[in-house]
Amino acid sequence: MIYKSYLIESNYKLINNISSVLFYGENIGLKKIFKNQIKEINKNSLFINLTQEEILKNQGIFIRELENSSLFGENKIIFIEDCNDKIFNILESYLDTPLNFQTIIFSDVLDKKSKLRAFYEKSKIFASVACYKDNVISIQRIIQNKLKDFQGLSSYNVNMILETCALNRVNLDNEIEKIITYFKDKKINSNDLSKLLNNVSDESFNELKDEAIKGDRFKTNNLLNSTIMETDKTMYYLSIIYQRLLKLKEIFTQNKGTVEERILCLKPSVFWKDKPILIAQCKKWKLVNLKKALKDIYRLEVKIKSNSVLDKNLMIKKLIIDLCVLANA
């Protein structure tokens, strides 16, 4: 059975009693939220954490967990991470029999030909939940909902938070937690919010990103040498580059008006300090090159996610250089 992620996020109890659930897709933050919801609703349960790799190396680990009852009669929930079709035959053989506990499967992107995805979608007793990337509207809704009790949550401040998290749930949760802790009096002001959201390393990378997309070889080269990149922020860096190129593409695909007029029509509104940067970037790019760059970023994201031994910082730096070259093509 197929369930919509937004319905499950608002009420996880809809599938809490289903014996096996598959969460798949590229939205890591949303899958993390679902995992936390499961733990919160089932506080008295025994949680077992396994990975597909562990099970494939030693299937006995999984069999023991299936056969063993939890101590003291607790409800047992098994999480299996990083799954794909390699584990399908193992799961299928055991899920055919009634189980007295819940099995939760977490996967990355699964295409329509995936046996694992098809099995859960066609099942009448199990659940499949696709966790696709968030968009501007969904992130705005989350910000407004979580900060609804705060004064000063203007559209400008919402957009500032949105820009900082770059449509990433994990980043968003971190920023929301900082905001709730900092503004204890429940009054948000833009100056303090700006200081709170933007640390030095992120500002440096944003400057590097902007100069590369503007095609300024000299500044890009200097900033590449001076900007410190944090390995655990690789997806964040990719995301903010991707969002900027999407914004440029949106400007290009509008049919009427000057570049300045098209920028004024963008939703969410562009920060005043970003307008001259966007104008300069628009002058350097062609729509065909933007489409190529967006495809390149998607392929790089897949490559990084599927190969843990890659030098992520090196890959990001190469992307920056390629964008600078493409801007001047």
Secondary structure as GFF3:
##gff-version 3
##sequence-region A 1 329
A	DSSP	beta_strand	2	3	.	.	.	ID=ss1
A	DSSP	alpha_helix	5	10	.	.	.	ID=ss2
A	DSSP	three_ten_helix	12	14	.	.	.	ID=ss3
A	DSSP	beta_strand	20	24	.	.	.	ID=ss4
A	DSSP	alpha_helix	28	41	.	.	.	ID=ss5
A	DSSP	beta_strand	46	51	.	.	.	ID=ss6
A	DSSP	alpha_helix	52	57	.	.	.	ID=ss7
A	DSSP	alpha_helix	59	67	.	.	.	ID=ss8
A	DSSP	three_ten_helix	71	73	.	.	.	ID=ss9
A	DSSP	beta_strand	76	83	.	.	.	ID=ss10
A	DSSP	three_ten_helix	85	87	.	.	.	ID=ss11
A	DSSP	alpha_helix	88	95	.	.	.	ID=ss12
A	DSSP	beta_strand	102	107	.	.	.	ID=ss13
A	DSSP	alpha_helix	115	122	.	.	.	ID=ss14
A	DSSP	beta_strand	127	130	.	.	.	ID=ss15
A	DSSP	alpha_helix	136	146	.	.	.	ID=ss16
A	DSSP	alpha_helix	155	165	.	.	.	ID=ss17
A	DSSP	alpha_helix	169	182	.	.	.	ID=ss18
A	DSSP	alpha_helix	190	197	.	.	.	ID=ss19
A	DSSP	alpha_helix	200	214	.	.	.	ID=ss20
A	DSSP	alpha_helix	217	226	.	.	.	ID=ss21
A	DSSP	three_ten_helix	231	233	.	.	.	ID=ss22
A	DSSP	alpha_helix	234	253	.	.	.	ID=ss23
A	DSSP	alpha_helix	259	264	.	.	.	ID=ss24
A	DSSP	three_ten_helix	272	274	.	.	.	ID=ss25
A	DSSP	alpha_helix	275	284	.	.	.	ID=ss26
A	DSSP	alpha_helix	287	306	.	.	.	ID=ss27
A	DSSP	alpha_helix	312	327	.	.	.	ID=ss28
###
